[in-house]
C-alpha cells in the first residue's frame, strides 16, 4: 500500500466488532462502543476499503479536504476508491491531513460552527478519543475548551419504507456516496454520540464531530490551539486548529426571527423509556427535549385537543396512528350522566407552562378539529364517563347536528379556559393538510361557538386553504424554483405580506427527494433549508415531526411507515436527545438566516443565490455556504 502517515503500531489488533453501550470488559480489555450495527464484512469490501486508504497505518483526513466545509458531507463507513473513469475531484476523496498546517474555521459571536475529522485503518483501532485544549489568541484571550463539543458519528442501517411504494421519494433517488456497505445492510452516518471513546473495527472510517460554540462575549480575533487524537495502537497526533471569530453577534435563539415550527411528540419519550405518560418521571424526561428545541429557536407548542389526531388506514380495515408512537390527547373530554360535557385541561396547562419555561412561547397549536384522514365521513368523539372514568367513543356522520353541538360545547369552554390563562391570543386551531373544502365545512361550528378562532387558524397544505390561515405553511413542491415577480406565487406572497401578523412558511415531508433532511439526504441540504426561506421571502420552515421515532430503538429499527428520517430529527438518549448531523446543520442554516438579517451588505441577493443553487446536494459545491457568508461579512 501507499505510505502517507506512518505511525508505529503499539499493539497487535484483534479484529473484533463489539456493539455495546458505554464500555464492557472482554478478557481483561476495556471495550468501547462501536458506531455501527455491522458484525462482519466480506473480503471484497475489505479490499475496497484498503484500496481507498492512502496508508496501511493510521489514516487521518479532513472530509472535503477543508475544515470549514468538512461538516457538509456524511463520511461513508466503508470508503471506496474513485471509479477508474472518474478523474474529477470529489469532497469524498481521502487526502491525508497535513499536521504541520493550521486548519481554520470562521464564525461570528453567539453562533456555532461544526467540523469533522475522520480516521480509519486496515487494523482495529481501540480507545479512539480526542482531547481539546483551550484556544488562545495572540492577545491572550481564551476560547475555553468547554465551548468545543466532541461527538462520535454513529451509523444506522438504511431500510426501505412503505411510503416509498405509495407517495414519497425512493431512497435510490435521495442518497449518493454517503451510503455504503453490502446492502444487507447499507449504513449511513447520522446520530452524534457523546462518549469518552469508541472502538473502530478494521476497514471502517470513524468520523469525529466537533461543534465550536462561540460565546457572545468572545473578543473578535483568531484563537489557536490543538486537537489531540488518541488510539491505543498508534502514537498520538495533534492537529493545529484556529477559530477566527468575527465582529457580528447573532441574537439568542429565543429572539431568532426565523420561524421554526417542529411538531414535538412527548408521548414518544414515555413509550421509549417505558414510563407512565404524564407521570412526574415523564415530565422530568420531557425537559431536555424542550431545551433542545429552544436552542434552535422553536416557536410553536404542539398540543392535542383530541386523541391521536393523525390516524391513517391500516391492516384489515383498521386505523392507527401514522407514526409508530401516536399522540394521546392533552385534554380529557368528560360526559356526565345528565349529558353535560366538561373538560379537564390539567395536562394541557402543564405542558404549555413547561414550554413557556423553556422560552417556547410564540404560538400554541391545537390539533385538531379536523381529522387527518379525510377519506371517511365518519367522525368519533373519544371521552370518559365523568362518574366512572370509563373510556368510551361516540360515532357520528361529520355533518350530524349532534356532532357539531359537541364541538361547539368544547370550543366555548376552550375559549373561556384560554382567556382565564391569558393564552387566547396565542392559541391557534391547527390543521394538517386538510383540504380547503373540509376546513370550510367547519367554519360554521367555529363561528357559532368561538368566532375569535376564525382569525387564528394554522394550516399546512395547498395555497387554496391559505386564505383561511393566519399562519400558513406551503408544501415546498408547490414553490417554483425562483420567483420572477410576475408569477402567481409572487402575487400570493405579496398579498400575505400585507398583513404583518401573518406567518408564511414552507414545509417538507417525505417528498421531494431534494432538498430534504431525511436520514440519508445529502448532509449539505439540511444547511440549505433556512436559506431557501430567505430565497422565497418566507418566515421560516415547518416539519411535521421532531421525535416521532420509528421504534423504541430507532438506531437499529429506523423505519416504521415513512421514508427514513421523515418522522424524526433526533434520537433518544439516556438523559435526553441525541443530536444528528442534519439537526446540527439545520441549526447552522438558521444562524445563516439570522446573519442575513443583521448584516449591512449590498450582496445579500448574490449570497442567497449562491447558497440555494444546485438543490440536489449530490451535485452541490461544499464551498457554496462559505462563499455566501464571505459576501456578507468579509
N, C-alpha and C positions, 0 to 999 in steps of 0.2 A: 504493500500500500504506500501512498504518498505520505511523506512526513511534513507536518506543519508545526503543531505544538508537540514537542517531545518531552514528556514528563515521566519520571520513573514510577513504575508500578511498585507500590509498597506492600501489597498483599495479593495473593492469588484470589481471583474472583470466582466464587461458586455461582453457577447460573441458576438462581432461584428467583421466582417472581411471587412474592408474597403480597397479598392484598388484605390489609387489616386496618383497624382503626388505631391510631397512635403508634405505640411500639409494642413488640412482642419479643419474647425470649425464645431462641431456637439454638439448641446445642451450645448454650452459653453466649451466643452472639445476639446483641440487641438488633432487632429488625424494625425498620420504619415502614410506613405505609407506602405502597406502590400506587402510582397515579393512573392506573388503567385496570380494566376487568379481564385483560387477556392473560391466560395462563400459559400458553405455549404458542410459538410461531414456527412456521415451516422453514426449511433450509433456504428455499428460494427467496423468502422475504429477508432472511439474514444476508444473503448475497446482495440483494437490492440495497439494503441499508449500508452494508460495508462499502459498496461502490460509491455511495453518496458522501461518505465521510472522508474528509481530507487526510485523516491520520488514524493509525491503529492504536493511538494513545488516547488521551483525554481531548475531546473536541469542544471548544467553547466558541460560540459565534453570536453575533447580534442579528436577530431576524430582520430582514430587509436590508441589512448592512449599515443602517444608521440608527442610533439610539432614539432620535426624535420621532422616527416613524415605526419603530420596532413593534409597538403595540397593535398595529393595524392589520396584522395577519395572525391566523392561528397556526402555530407550528405543527406540521404533521408529526404524529407519534413515530411513524416509520418513514424517515426521509428517503427520498428516491432520487436517483440521478436524473439529469435532463435527458429527454429523448434525443437520440443521436441526430435527428434532423432539426432540433431546436437549438439555434445558435444565439437567440436573443437573451439579454439579461433578464432575470426574474427576481422578485423580492424573496423567493423561496431558495435562491442559491445560497449555499453554505460557504462563507468566507471566514477563515479563522480570524478571531479578533486580534487586533494589534494592541498588546498590553502596554506598549510604550507610548501610545497616543492618549490624548484626553478626549473622552467621549461625552458629549454635552446634550442637554435638553434645555428648552426655554419655556418660561411660563410667567404669568402675572400673579400679583398678590391675591390671596384668597381663592385660588383655584388648585386643582390637582393636575398632574401630568404623569402618565404611565409609560413604562418602557419594559422591555423584556431582554433577558439573556437566555441562551439555550445551551445545554450540554448534552453530550452523547459519547458512547464508547462501544467498541465491539466486546468489551468486558463489562461485567456488572459493576455498578457504582453503588456503594452503600454510604449512608450518612451524608448525602448531599445537603449542604446548608450554606447560607450566605450571611456574613457579618457586614454590617454597615456602620461606619463611623460618622461622627459629626462632620458636616461640610463647613469650611471656614473661608471667609472672604479675605482679600488682601488687607482689608482694614481691621480684620479680627472679629468681625461679626460672625455669628454661628447660625447655621440651619441645623437644628438638633436632629440627631439620628432618629428620634422618636417621630419625626414627620415623614419618615420613609417606611412605608409598609411593605413587607416582603411576603409574597404568597407563592404557592406552587401550583402550576396549572395541572388540572386533573382532566382525564379523558373519559368520555362517556360513549357507550355504544350508539351506533346510528341504526334507527329502526324505521320501518315503513309504518304509515298511519292509514287508518280507514279513510280519512278526509282526502287523501291523495287520489283515491278512486272516485271521488264524488265531486269535489269542488275546489280544493286548494291546489297550490303548486305541487309538483312532484319533486322529490329530493334530487333526482338527476338534473333537474333544471335549476337547482339552487346552488349546490356546492361545487367547488373546484378542487384545487390541490390541497386544501386544508384537511380533507378527509383522507384517511389512509388505513391500511390493514388488508386482511384477507377476504373481507366480505362476510365473515362469519365469526365475530362481527368486524365491520369497519368501526373506527373510533374517531372522535373529534374533540378538540380542546374546548372546554367551556368553564367549568367551575374553578374557582380560585381558592385554594385551601390554605388556611393559616396554620402551619405546622412548624415545629422546630427543625425537622429534617425529613428527607424522603430517601427511599432507595430507588434506583433506576436499573431495571434489568438490561442485560446486554442487547445491543441493536435497537435501542429506543432513545428518542430525543426527550429531554425533560426541560421545558421552559420554566424559568423563574420570573415571576411578575412583580414589578416594583411600582408602587404608587407614591409619588412625592406630593405631599400636601403642603403647599406654600402658604405660610400664615399671613394674615392681613398685616401683621406688624413687621414683616420682613423688610429690611432695607434693600432697595434695588442695587444689585451687584452680582458678581459671579462667585458662586460658592463651590469650593473644590474639596474632594475627599476620595475615599476608596471604598470599593466593594470587594470583599474577600470571599472567594469561592473555595469551599472545603469539600473534599471527599475522603473516604478512608483509604482509598487506593493510590491517590496521587498527591504530589506536593500542592500546597495551596497556591492559588494565583490571585492577583489583585488587579482590578480594573479601575482606571483613573476616571472619576466622574466629576462633571461640572454642571451645575444648575445655574442658568442665567435668569435672574429674577428682574423683570421689567417693571416700569413705573405704574401702569394701571392697576386698580384694585376692583375686583368684582364684588357685587353685593353678596350678602349672606343668602344661602338657599331660600330662606323664608321670604326674601324680598326679590327673588327672581321674577322677571317679567314673563318668562316662558311659562305657558300654562300646561303643566304636566298632569294628565288625567289617566291614572292607572288604577284598575279595579282590584282591591285587596280582599282576599278571602280569608277571614280569620278562622273559619272552621277547618281549613286545610291544616292549620297548625295544631289544632286539637286532635284531629284524626292522626296526623303523622306522629305526634307524641303520645297518643293513647290516653289523653286526659278528658275529663268531662267538659263539654262545651260550656263556656261562661263560668267555670269554676274559678276560684282565686288563682289556681296554678295556671289556668288558661290565660287569664288577664296578665299574669306575670310574663308569660311567653310571648304575648302579643307586643309588648312594649318595644323590644329591639327591632321588630319589623317596621313598626311605625317610625321609629328613629331613622331607620334606613330609608324609608320613603321620604321622610322630611329632608334628608340630606341631599336629595335630588330636587327639592323644591316642589313636591307634590302638593296639589291644590285642592283635591276633592276627597270626600269621605264617602265610601261605598256602603250604603245601608240597604237592608232588605226589609220591606214592609209586608211581604208575604213570603211563605216558604218556597225555596227552590224556584226562583223566577226564570231560570234558564233551563227549561226541560226540552228534550227532543224525543222523537220516536225511537224506540229501541226494539229489542227482541220480542217476537210473538205478540206484536201489537201493544206492547207496554211503552211507558215513558220513563225516562230517568234524567238526571242532571246531565248536561252535555259534557261536564268535566268529571273526572274520577271522584272528586270530592266536591259536593254541592254546597250551596249557601242556604242554611236554615234561616228562618225569619228572626229578625231582631225585635219584632213587635208581636205579642201574643193576642190573638183575637178571641174574645170571650163572649159566649151567648148564655144568658140565664134562662131559667125555666119559663119566665114571662115573655121571652122573645126579645129582650133588650140586649143590645150589643154594648160591650165596653172593651177597653184596650189597655194592655199592660206594656208600658214603654220603658221598663227598668233597664233592659239590656241595651236598647237603642240609646237611651240617655247616657249610660256609662260609656258606650263605645264612642259616641260623639265627643263627650267630655275628654276621653282619653286621647282622641285625635287632636283635639284643641290643645291639650297639654304639650303635644309634640310640635305644635305650630302648623298643623294641617287644618286650616280653618276657613278657606275661601268659600267652599260650597259643600252642601250636604246633598248627595244624590239618593233619591228614594226609588228603589226598584221593587215591583213595577206594577202599575195599574193595568198594563197590557202584557200578556204572556209572550215569551219569546217564540213559542211555537204558534204561528198564526194560521196553521192549516186546518185547525178544527174550530168549530163554533162552540164547543163545549167549554164551559168555564167552571172552575172549582173554587170553593171558599173553605180553606182549612182552618179549623178553630178548635177551641176546647170548651167543654161544658163548665160553666163557672162553678157550679155546685160540686162537681165530682173531679174536675180537671181531666176528664177523659177526652182523648182526641177524637175528632170526627171531621167529616167532609160533606159539604153540600155541593150538588152539581146543578148547573143551570145552562140554558142557552145564553149566549152572550148578550142577546137583546131582551132577555126576560126582565120585566119590571122589578121583580123581587131582587134579582142580582144587582141591578142598578141602585136600588134603595140601600142595600147593604154597603156598597161602596160610598154612597153619599153619607151614610152614618159615620163611616171611618174618616172620610175626608173632613167632615165638620169637626170631629173630635181631634184629628191630627192638626188641623189649623189652630184650634184652641190650645192644644198642648204646646205646639211650637211657639205660639205667641207668649205663653206663660214662661217659656225658657229663653225668650229673646232670640230665637233662631229662625223665625218665619222668613225673613228676607234672604236667608242663606240656603233655604231648602227648596230643591227642585224635584218635580216629578220627572222621572228618568225613563227613557225608552231606548231599547237596543234593537236597531234595525226594524222597528215597527213601520209597516207601510203607511203612507200618508192617510189612506182611507181608514185604516184601523185607528189611528190617533184621532182623526176627525170624528169617528163614531163615539168616542168617549168625552168629547168636548162638552156635551150636554150634562153628563154626570158631574164634571168638574165645575161647570158654570152654575149649576143649580145648588151646589153644596159649599164649594170653597173657591170662588172665582179668582181669588188672588193668585192661584196657581196657574191660571191661563197665561200669565206673564212670566211663569217660572217653570218652563219645560226645558229639559236637557235631552237632546236627541242625537243619536248616531245613525247615519244612514245615507239616503239619497237626498239630493237637493230639493226634491218635491216637498219633503217634510220640513224644510228649514224655515219656512215662513211661520211655523208654529213655535219655533225654538228660540229662546233667549240665548241658550248655549247649544251650538251645533257642531258636530264633527262629521266631516265628509270622508267617505272611503277614498283612499289615495288613488285608486284606479280610475276614479271619475275626474281626476285632475288632468289637464293637458300637460305636456312636457314643459311648456313655458306659456306664460300669459302674454298675449300680443297687444292687449289694450283695447281691442275691439271685439273680443270673443265673449261668449256667453258667460264663462266663468268669471272673467274680469268684472263684467257688469254685476253679476251676482255678489261678488265680494265687495265691490264698492257700495252696493246697496246695504249690505250688512254693516259696513263700517260707518254708515251714517248715524248709527246708534252706538256710542262709545261703550255702552254697558254690555253689548253683545259679545260673546266669545265665539270664535270660529277656529276650529282645529281641523286636522286631518287624522285619520286613523289607519292602522294596518292590522291585519289578522293573518290567516294562513295563505293569503294571496295579496299581492303578486309575488312572483319568485324574486324579483329585485325592484326596488330595495326592500330589505326586510331585516328582522332581527331574530330569526329562527336560530336554533342551536347551531346549525351548520351553515348559516348565512355567512358570506364573506365578512370577516370582522369589521372591515372598514365601513360597511353600510350602517352599522349602529352609530358611528360618529356622524354620519351624514344626515340622520333623521332631523335634528333640530335645524340644520342648515336648510333643509327643504321647507320647513315652516317659514324661515326668513325669505326664501326664494319666492314663495307664493303670498307673502304678506299675511300669514296666518299667526294666530296667537300661540299655538302650541300643538301638542300631539296627544292622542289617546291610544291606549292599547287595552284590550278588554281583560287582561289577566296579568297580575304581578306574581302570584304564587299559587295558581290552581294546579298543583302538581299532578303528574300523570299516575302517581302511585305513592305509597308511603316511602318508597325508595326510588326516587326519580333518577338517581345516579346509575342504577342498573336496569330500571324499567322506565325509560324516558318517554314512552308514548302510551296514551290511553285511547284517544279518539282522533285528536287533531295532529297535524303535521308537527314534528318535534320542535318544542320550544315555543310554539304559538301561545301556549297557555301558562308560561311562567318565564320570568327573567332570572330569578334567583333560586337557590336550593336550600333545603332545610339543614340547619347545623345544630350542634349540641346546645348552643346558647343563643341562637338567633340565626339570621340569614347568612348563607354563604353566597358571596358575590359571584359574578360571572364576567367573562370577557366582554360580552355585549352590554351588561349592566354598567360596567366601568366606562366603556366608550360612549354610551348614551349620555352619561353624566358629563363627559368631557365635551361632547357636542352641545349640550345645554350651556356649558360655560362659554363655548364659542359664540352661541346666540347672545349671551349676556354681554360678551365683549363687543359684539357688533352694536349693541345698544349704547354703550358708554363711550366708545372712542369717537374722536372727531377726525374722520377720514373721508377724503373725496373718492376713495376707491372701494367703497362698500359693495357696489354692484359687481365690480370685477372680482372681488373676493368671493362673493356668493356664487357667481357663475362658475368660478374655478372649483369651489367646494362641491357643487352638485352635478358637475359634468360626469358622464360615464356612470350611470346609476347602477349598473351591473358591476358589483365590486370585483368581480373576476378580471375585469378589464380596466379598473380604475387605478390611476397612479397613486402610490402611497405618499407622494410628496404634495398632493393637492391641498391638504389642510394646512400644512406648514407654510406653503407658499401663500395661501389665502390669508393666514394670520399675519404674515410679513407685510402684506399690503395694508393691513390695519394698524400695525403697531411698530413697524421698523422702517 
